[in-house]
Amino acid sequence: MSTDKKVKGPASYFPSIEEKYGHPIDYWLNLIKEKEGMKHMEIVNWLKSEHSVGHGHANALVAYHRAQKQD
């Protein structure tokens, strides 16, 4: 049996986000951190309009960021 654990959830988008937009995930998470107080979809729409991030990628980044805050 393989001991490799397949990444699931929002983090599964990370390799394609880094490849497509040319920035590491920490770059995006730091931008999102600056938007504290905004609602989930407000941040998604901001990433889409200001940084041309696709909806699925933006949603995954925001969902991941919010999940980390709850830990």
KOLGU-66511 format. One record per residue (C-alpha): residue number from 1; residue in one letter; y, x, z. Coordinates in pm, whole numbers. Layout:
# KOLGU-66511
<NUM "A" <Y X Z>>
...
This chain:
# KOLGU-66511
<1 "M" <0 0 0>>
<2 "S" <353 107 -71>>
<3 "T" <583 164 225>>
<4 "D" <892 127 6>>
<5 "K" <1085 -182 112>>
<6 "K" <1258 -363 -172>>
<7 "V" <1625 -430 -103>>
<8 "K" <1700 -800 -92>>
<9 "G" <2008 -1014 -55>>
<10 "P" <2363 -903 -133>>
<11 "A" <2276 -532 -106>>
<12 "S" <2044 -567 -405>>
<13 "Y" <2357 -585 -621>>
<14 "F" <2497 -253 -496>>
<15 "P" <2350 -18 -760>>
<16 "S" <2482 -231 -1046>>
<17 "I" <2821 -275 -876>>
<18 "E" <2862 101 -840>>
<19 "E" <2752 161 -1197>>
<20 "K" <2967 -109 -1354>>
<21 "Y" <3292 -56 -1162>>
<22 "G" <3269 318 -1093>>
<23 "H" <3338 307 -720>>
<24 "P" <3104 346 -422>>
<25 "I" <3028 38 -215>>
<26 "D" <3238 175 75>>
<27 "Y" <3543 159 -152>>
<28 "W" <3492 -215 -203>>
<29 "L" <3407 -283 161>>
<30 "N" <3725 -106 273>>
<31 "L" <3931 -321 36>>
<32 "I" <3765 -633 173>>
<33 "K" <3828 -519 531>>
<34 "E" <4201 -522 453>>
<35 "K" <4175 -894 372>>
<36 "E" <4077 -1004 724>>
<37 "G" <4184 -1360 789>>
<38 "M" <4117 -1475 434>>
<39 "K" <3833 -1715 358>>
<40 "H" <3520 -1601 177>>
<41 "M" <3613 -1755 -157>>
<42 "E" <3973 -1638 -131>>
<43 "I" <3847 -1279 -113>>
<44 "V" <3599 -1342 -397>>
<45 "N" <3878 -1480 -614>>
<46 "W" <4105 -1189 -520>>
<47 "L" <3838 -935 -625>>
<48 "K" <3792 -1123 -951>>
<49 "S" <4161 -1149 -1036>>
<50 "E" <4292 -816 -904>>
<51 "H" <3993 -590 -973>>
<52 "S" <3807 -771 -1255>>
<53 "V" <3489 -788 -1048>>
<54 "G" <3241 -1048 -1170>>
<55 "H" <3179 -1354 -955>>
<56 "G" <2826 -1259 -847>>
<57 "H" <2925 -905 -758>>
<58 "A" <3235 -1017 -569>>
<59 "N" <3036 -1279 -379>>
<60 "A" <2767 -1024 -288>>
<61 "L" <3026 -777 -156>>
<62 "V" <3201 -1038 58>>
<63 "A" <2873 -1184 187>>
<64 "Y" <2748 -837 283>>
<65 "H" <3076 -752 458>>
<66 "R" <3070 -1076 656>>
<67 "A" <2705 -1031 754>>
<68 "Q" <2779 -681 887>>
<69 "K" <3058 -815 1108>>
<70 "Q" <2813 -1056 1274>>
<71 "D" <2569 -783 1379>>
